[in-house]
Amino acid sequence: MYKGNEGVTRDFVATAIVVHEGRIALLLHAKLGRWLPPGGHIEHPELPEAAAVRETKEELGIDIEVVAQREPQGFAHALARPAGVQLEDIGPGHQHIDLLYFARPLGSVELVHNAEARDCGWFTCAQMREMGVDDEVVAWSEKALAALSGP
């Protein structure tokens, strides 16, 4: 955890926007009461991409593959490039630096949520809007759908 000069604490987290057949996997976060993609804190010494994979398995019970831009050959130490990085206000004086990855399921797509979620499912962006999902989550979902559509 980093405590900036302005007295704000920050944690690094990783999120997976998982795409399957034109839908996005979301969970109804028990503590926050909001529909969100799976994600959570990056644990030491975990890499961000691995955190997104682990959190998805823990929160939704599915295995995923992260679909990320990789550096060309010759950059052996380059990590998977997140689709985005954003700063999120979590509570007074605390923020998350969120590395967002686009992903696809591997194997079963049957979602089974854990205690962190009240519900879960696969949703279109239109359904998300009807459910009152945050505009930012819908926007990232649209970007993921566009990036992972097709063969």
KOLDOTI-674520 format. One line per 2 residues: number of its first residue (from 1); their letters; for each residue x, y, z of C-alpha. Coordinates in pm, 1 decimal, decimal comma, m for minus. Layout:
NUM) A) X Y Z | ...
This chain:
1) MY) 0,0 0,0 0,0 | 127,8 346,9 m92,7
3) KG) 45,8 655,0 110,6 | 79,0 961,0 m110,4
5) NE) 182,0 1308,5 m8,0 | m182,1 1413,8 14,6
7) GV) m259,7 1151,8 284,0 | m444,1 914,1 52,7
9) TR) m369,3 541,2 69,4 | m363,2 346,6 m255,5
11) DF) m365,0 m23,2 m341,4 | m298,7 m188,5 m676,6
13) VA) m584,1 m409,1 m801,9 | m653,9 m607,6 m1118,5
15) TA) m989,8 m649,1 m1293,3 | m1098,8 m890,8 m1567,5
17) IV) m1363,8 m787,8 m1819,2 | m1464,7 m1139,0 m1930,3
19) VH) m1640,0 m1169,7 m2268,5 | m1845,2 m1467,5 m2383,3
21) EG) m2092,8 m1473,6 m2673,6 | m2163,9 m1100,4 m2664,1
23) RI) m2203,5 m1088,1 m2286,3 | m1991,9 m980,0 m1990,8
25) AL) m1953,6 m1163,4 m1657,8 | m2055,6 m947,0 m1361,5
27) LL) m2109,9 m1004,2 m991,9 | m2327,5 m811,4 m749,4
29) HA) m2065,9 m714,2 m492,0 | m2201,0 m792,2 m144,2
31) KL) m2013,7 m513,5 36,4 | m2044,4 m239,7 m227,2
33) GR) m2394,8 m330,6 m350,5 | m2291,5 m269,9 m713,3
35) WL) m2261,1 m485,3 m1024,4 | m1890,2 m515,4 m1107,1
37) PP) m1655,6 m733,4 m1310,2 | m1437,2 m971,1 m1106,9
39) GG) m1122,1 m825,8 m959,4 | m930,9 m746,0 m647,0
41) HI) m603,4 m672,8 m476,1 | m277,3 m785,2 m629,5
43) EH) m110,6 m1000,6 m365,1 | 265,2 m997,5 m312,2
45) PE) 453,8 m1132,8 m515,4 | 173,2 m1186,7 m768,9
47) LP) 180,4 m1029,4 m1114,4 | m122,6 m819,7 m1217,4
49) EA) m240,7 m1055,2 m1494,2 | m226,3 m1350,5 m1253,1
51) AA) m430,5 m1152,6 m998,2 | m706,8 m1096,0 m1255,9
53) VR) m712,7 m1469,8 m1334,3 | m712,6 m1568,1 m964,0
55) ET) m982,1 m1317,5 m864,6 | m1210,0 m1436,0 m1145,9
57) KE) m1171,2 m1797,5 m1033,1 | m1234,1 m1704,1 m668,3
59) EL) m1530,8 m1475,1 m733,2 | m1706,3 m1649,2 m1025,1
61) GI) m1564,4 m2002,4 m1032,2 | m1441,5 m1992,0 m1392,2
63) DI) m1099,2 m2009,9 m1552,0 | m1003,3 m1736,5 m1796,2
65) EV) m731,4 m1639,8 m2037,3 | m627,2 m1277,1 m2045,8
67) VA) m619,0 m1135,8 m2397,3 | m355,1 m865,2 m2386,5
69) QR) m112,4 m694,7 m2615,7 | 233,5 m839,6 m2573,0
71) EP) 559,0 m678,0 m2667,8 | 734,1 m811,4 m2978,9
73) QG) 1004,7 m1074,4 m2948,2 | 1315,5 m955,5 m2773,4
75) FA) 1132,4 m810,6 m2471,5 | 1146,9 m1118,3 m2250,1
77) HA) 1060,7 m929,5 m1930,8 | 759,7 m736,3 m2061,7
79) LA) 429,3 m806,9 m1888,8 | 85,9 m835,9 m2048,3
81) RP) m31,1 m483,1 m2119,8 | m361,2 m397,0 m1949,2
83) AG) m640,3 m256,6 m2165,3 | m656,1 33,4 m1922,3
85) VQ) m540,8 174,0 m1590,7 | m762,9 393,4 m1378,5
87) LE) m780,0 550,5 m1034,8 | m1090,3 467,0 m831,5
89) DI) m1212,5 632,0 m512,3 | m1303,0 349,8 m272,7
91) GP) m1369,8 546,2 42,6 | m1256,3 859,6 220,2
93) GH) m877,9 872,3 192,2 | m845,1 543,9 m0,6
95) QH) m809,3 471,0 m371,8 | m738,6 176,3 m599,7
97) ID) m506,2 184,7 m898,3 | m693,6 m61,8 m1119,4
99) LL) m528,0 m250,6 m1404,8 | m807,3 m367,9 m1636,8
101) YF) m764,2 m673,5 m1858,2 | m990,7 m815,0 m2128,9
103) AR) m1040,2 m1192,0 m2105,0 | m1222,5 m1497,0 m2237,1
105) PL) m1339,6 m1802,0 m2040,3 | m1151,4 m2129,7 m2064,2
107) GS) m1376,2 m2431,9 m2034,3 | m1703,1 m2403,8 m1845,1
109) VE) m1888,5 m2071,3 m1848,1 | m2119,7 m2161,0 m1559,2
111) LV) m2075,5 m1888,1 m1300,4 | m2075,8 m1974,0 m930,9
113) HN) m2025,9 m1677,9 m699,7 | m1854,4 m1678,0 m361,8
115) AE) m1944,3 m1494,7 m40,4 | m1818,6 m1161,8 m182,5
117) AR) m2113,3 m1157,2 m424,2 | m2489,2 m1167,5 m378,0
119) DC) m2546,2 m1271,9 m739,7 | m2369,0 m1308,3 m1074,1
121) GW) m2440,7 m1358,2 m1440,9 | m2361,1 m1293,3 m1805,5
123) FT) m2508,9 m965,3 m1931,6 | m2531,6 m761,8 m2250,9
125) CA) m2456,5 m391,1 m2230,1 | m2827,5 m316,9 m2285,4
127) QM) m2914,3 m534,7 m1986,0 | m2646,8 m359,8 m1780,5
129) RE) m2800,4 m20,0 m1854,3 | m3146,2 m150,2 m1753,6
131) MG) m2996,7 m283,5 m1427,5 | m2837,1 51,7 m1345,9
133) VD) m2478,2 m69,9 m1381,9 | m2227,3 217,3 m1356,3
135) DE) m2162,3 393,8 m1687,1 | m1789,7 326,6 m1650,3
137) VV) m1843,3 m50,9 m1622,2 | m2069,8 m42,3 m1928,8
139) AW) m1811,6 161,2 m2123,5 | m1529,6 m84,7 m2040,5
141) SE) m1762,4 m371,9 m2132,1 | m1833,4 m213,5 m2472,1
143) KA) m1459,4 m174,2 m2532,2 | m1395,8 m537,3 m2438,0
145) LA) m1676,4 m661,4 m2661,8 | m1540,4 m458,5 m2953,7
147) AL) m1183,8 m578,8 m2894,8 | m1273,9 m948,4 m2859,1
149) SG) m1549,6 m980,6 m3118,4 | m1492,9 m1192,9 m3421,6
151) P) m1274,8 m1496,7 m3481,4
